[in-house]
């Protein structure tokens, strides 16, 4: 099996699992309890908080709140900040956010909020001028993702943070960094990012644990009310094994950053070059350098993404398509549509996402097999005239 869908989820690192196991077995105490038996889990949470602090470049581990996932972190950040500032009803975000952000804003729009969705260009880059024009004194919240889950494009969140600070310092700034953590350096301390969310299962911790970083002077209300856990801002008995897991994964991710930036990127670039060279109907949906090192989104013209995925799956390769199949109709990706990816490639776009566990032989295998799959699929495509034209244009 060749797993190239690491933006969907990642394999749990063995070392993460080893760190977690004692807290699923013998050290199961509730960390809030008074007896000595609870001291080890309580200390383990503290240690995990420090490791996550270091991955995010935060100055204080007290600014790290454990949650259940990236979606919870985003919901807490958005709703929690708005609850503390009810007079302001204006929000800015982008057209290409993850559904956990976009659908939260759709709900808020129904409740009287005005939301501006900033456009991206054909490479997936944000229209910064449009953002600057939309920012107002009564903007309660700006939320911009750090890196896009479908294209890997990195957004200039530090520059955006500085702009917010200079023009509207009361406006809060949330960054969904789920696809950035462990792939590129993050340093919240030196930025004007107020809140930032990440998710453990995207960097080799298990599913079901996330983090919300919040700057010390930023007020927010909890999404989950209850006990005093997480300083009263996220109730529920701490999920000690998973918190330990995300802490260990954060430590390993920090150590592996250099490898991600060089080696994972080299393999990603090799995959892109190999496919573009050997497959006549392939086009890169974003080719810019400002992308996380593991992600590639390739459009295959005049073929269906689902068919490509099934053929890849038949030879043991896991990737994903931008389309979501909802109630029998094929809905093309909102990200690729916002980029204006031509109709001819929109339905045949595939995301390959690598990790530090991807091997050179995995990439060689895909490069070798993609032309064979595409020969088969183009031969049954209903767009034979268009494909002939494309071949001619490419001098084939
Ligand atoms: N934000 C982005 C950019 C994502 O890619 C994802 C998951 O794919 C999420 C948020 C949601 O994370 P989780 O699955 O932990 O809720």
Boltz pocket constraint, residues with backbone or C-beta under 6 A from the ligand:
constraints:
  - pocket:
      binder: B
      contacts: [[A, 7], [A, 8], [A, 68], [A, 69], [A, 70], [A, 71], [A, 72], [A, 98], [A, 100], [A, 145], [A, 147], [A, 148], [A, 149], [A, 176], [A, 178], [A, 179], [A, 198], [A, 199], [A, 200], [A, 209], [A, 210]]
      max_distance: 6.0
